[in-house]
Amino acid sequence: MKKVNRPNVLLTGTPGVGKTTLGKELAQRSGLEYVNIGDLAQEGQLFDGFDEEYQCPVLDEDRVVDELDEKMVDGGVIVDYHGCDFFPERWFHIVFVLQTDNTNLYNRLESRGYTGKKLQDNVQCEIFQTIYEEAVGAYKAEIVHRLPSNKPEDLESNLEQIVQWIEQWMKDNN
């Protein structure tokens, strides 16, 4: 990987944990570019069919990687997505897995209109820490960090922690 001046950050976690809220605010505070994979896929129609059971489009992961690769090589990107194991390991300098207690998550997803199997499966995903396990399996364990995302104070604390990390990384690498 070529030398970059700014780190790439992955924000991941079950839908509803607060990745987008954190990512947008983090981009403002850090000056890094924010990329929401769902929005990117929508804009570029990077889909590979439709999942009837969950009533959502199926992401074409290869096309997403192709679409983002050049930008990631340059550094300075915050990526927000609920999956993480299909992104190349070389892309990220740090990975943050947001986690929310089940009652909060259930309420957040319900307010988004999630019902039935989709709601249950996402809450179960959080209970079993599926995304954290996926992240630890896909990246070096030392770059994967869990962050609580239950209340507004967590958002502020997470922002401060990540901005501090970015600033330190830039000092150490420039």
Buried (B, 14 or more C-beta within 10 A) or exposed (E): EEEBEBBBBBBBBBBBBBBBBBBEBBBEEBEBBBBBBBEBBEEEEBBEEEEEEBEEBEBBBEBBBEBBEEBBBEBBBBBBBBBBBEBEEEBBBBBBBBBBEEEBBBEBBEEEEBEEEBBEBBBEBBEEBBBBEBBBEBBEEEBBBBBBBBEEEBBEBBBEEBBEBBEEBBEEEE
